[in-house]
Amino acid sequence: MVIPMETIGKLMIGAGAVLTIVGVGVRLFAKQLSWLGNLPGDIKIQRPGFSLYIPLTTMLVLNLGISFIMRLIRRIPKAYLAPSP
C-alpha cells in the first residue's frame, strides 16, 4: 500500500497545527497545569551532581486523557468528516 505524498504532507501539516495549538494552550495555562508533573507516584531523586525524574503517574494520566479523546474522535461518523461536494 503506497500512501501519496500529498496525503503525507496534509498529515504533517495537521500534526504541526495540533502541536502548535497544544503548545500555545500549555503556555497560556501553565499556572493551572503546575500540578502536572508533581503527582503522587512521580519519582524524583536529587543528589549533589545528579538528578533523576520519572513521571510515572503523570504519563498514566496523560495516556488515559489522550486515549479518551481519541475514542471520542473515532466515534464521530464519517459523514461529518467527509467534504461536501
C-alpha positions in Angstrom: 0.0 0.0 0.0 1.5 3.3 -1.1 0.4 6.5 0.5 0.6 9.5 -1.8 3.0 12.3 -0.8 0.1 14.8 -0.9 -1.6 12.8 1.9 1.6 12.6 3.9 2.0 16.4 3.5 -1.5 17.1 4.7 -1.0 14.8 7.7 2.3 16.6 8.6 0.6 20.0 8.4 -2.3 18.8 10.5 0.1 17.3 13.1 2.0 20.5 13.2 -1.2 22.6 13.7 -2.3 20.3 16.6 1.2 20.6 18.2 1.1 24.3 17.9 -2.3 24.6 19.5 -1.3 22.3 22.3 1.9 24.3 22.9 0.0 27.6 23.0 -2.5 26.1 25.4 0.2 24.8 27.7 1.9 28.2 27.6 -1.3 30.1 28.4 -2.5 27.7 31.2 0.9 27.0 32.8 -0.1 28.1 36.2 -3.3 25.9 36.1 -1.3 22.9 34.9 1.5 23.2 37.5 0.2 20.1 39.3 1.0 18.1 36.2 4.4 16.6 36.9 4.1 16.8 40.7 1.6 14.0 41.2 2.0 11.2 43.8 3.8 8.4 42.1 6.2 10.5 40.1 9.7 9.5 41.1 12.2 12.3 41.9 15.7 11.6 43.1 18.0 14.5 43.7 21.6 14.2 44.9 24.6 16.5 44.5 25.5 16.5 40.9 22.7 14.1 40.0 19.0 14.5 39.4 16.5 11.8 38.2 12.9 12.4 37.4 10.5 9.7 36.2 6.9 11.0 35.9 5.0 7.6 36.1 1.7 8.9 37.3 1.8 11.9 35.0 2.4 9.7 32.0 -0.5 7.4 33.1 -2.9 10.4 33.5 -1.9 11.9 30.1 -2.3 8.5 28.4 -5.8 8.0 29.8 -6.8 11.5 28.7 -5.4 11.2 25.2 -7.0 7.7 24.8 -10.4 9.1 25.9 -10.1 11.9 23.4 -9.1 9.6 20.6 -12.1 7.3 21.4 -14.4 10.3 21.1 -12.9 11.3 17.8 -13.3 7.8 16.4 -17.0 7.8 17.2 -17.6 10.8 15.0 -19.5 9.5 12.0 -17.6 9.6 8.7 -20.4 11.6 7.2 -19.5 14.6 9.3 -15.8 14.4 8.3 -16.3 13.9 4.6 -16.0 17.0 2.5 -19.3 18.1 0.9 -19.3 18.2 -3.0 
